Amino acid sequence: MPCHNLEYQEFCAKIYREVPCCLEAGSGNLSPVLFPEDDPGELKLIHQFFELGDLFLQKKIIKFHAQGMCMYPCVRPGDILDIEPRKAAEIKIGDIAVYRRSDHLFGHRTIDKGRNNGLTYIVTRPDTARSGNDGPRFDQDILGIVTGIKRKGKILGTAKQEYNLLKKMSCCIYLKCYFFRQYLFLMLIHAVNYMQQFSAYRGIAKFLFLRSKKKINLSISVPLDIKAAGRFNKKISGRELVDLNLNIDKNSISEWAVALDINSRQAAYLSFRFRPDSCPLPGWWLHKSRIMIRYRGTVVEQKLLEETDNLLRSSRINRISVGAYGDGYLGRLFFKRLGFKETAAYQDKLLKDNNNLSVSYRIMERNICGSQRP
């Protein structure tokens, strides 16, 4: 049946990577491009930051460190950015505007402004791009502008500089070398992912991890309030999670997460989201999943699954679903190692990928042994 719940339509538009939308979801709520892999901790920070953004900026509570090369050479990785709050109407062409997209923060050069339905918007583009733009950005997604760049103890300006031919050539060579190193690193990651499917690799990984004495800590987080879902969380015990009657009480929370820390640093994370029975794709879905590559196949992965299974069984959740990209072979291998099995193919009719082709999914499910149906 068609979904008329705006909250769930917004939810579907934001978490498309592992929870596919139903065909009836309104296409106007879907992003035109696929989202990158997300860091769950970073997403929570972005949500919370936009709730109290002006306060954080004015009090200088948070430091912003630049990443990526899209604004090179003006902004370089590791630079500390001074950001001041601004509305779209206050931003000038040439300013480096900081805004959110796909729940990540970006800082790109403002190249144009305009108005739509009485609202002012800005259009941005990274300095390394010669054409195109990021599309219109309105006040609701704008954090402010970069007013200063701190690098090696110096305060630098944000204006775009004109360089001579020699400087332009050196910047171009540096960028090509940088992206080539990124490509090699990505290939290495894919190679390690492929090796992790073999029992010999997992045996060696477990042996090496057991020899290292590391402190493992598991925590459970739920929304601080149902209305604040996705923004503010609190940690609870496993007993408290079970007492929430997740699979029985329809007024209970609709999302929760399990995180596993190694020596106080997050190494693995699983979050779950519930879709109501009225949704064409109902039930509990794996929302976000992240296990650091170095810990895959080790006791860390094993402990995370065992503890999560215990919580699912105690909460009477008998099945978890996930949607894996049809062309994401390594991603499907990862979910299969977690115990998921392919049950159906799903051809999306609404969302297109970067090549303007329909996105295909493999619906995968994992039955929780020993759980009781309510």
Secondary structure, DSSP 8 states (H G I E B T S, - for coil): -----HHHHHHHHH-TTTS---TTS-GGGS-SS------HHHHHHHHHHHHSHHHHHHHT-S-EE--SSTTTTTS-TT-EEEEE---GGG--TT-EEEEEETTEEEEEEEEEEEEETTEEEEEEE-TT-SS----EE-GGGEEEEEEEEEETTEEE--S-----HHHHHHHHHHHHHHHHHHHHHHHHHHHHHHHTTSHHHHHHHHHHHHHS---EEEEEEEESSGGGTTT-EEEE-HHHHHHT-TTT-TTS-SEEEEEEEETTEEEEEEEEEEE-TTSSS-EEEEEEEEE-GGGTTSHHHHHHHHHHHHHHHHTT--EEEEEEETT-HHHHHHHHHTT-EEEEEEEEEEEE-TTS-EEEEEEEEEE-TT----
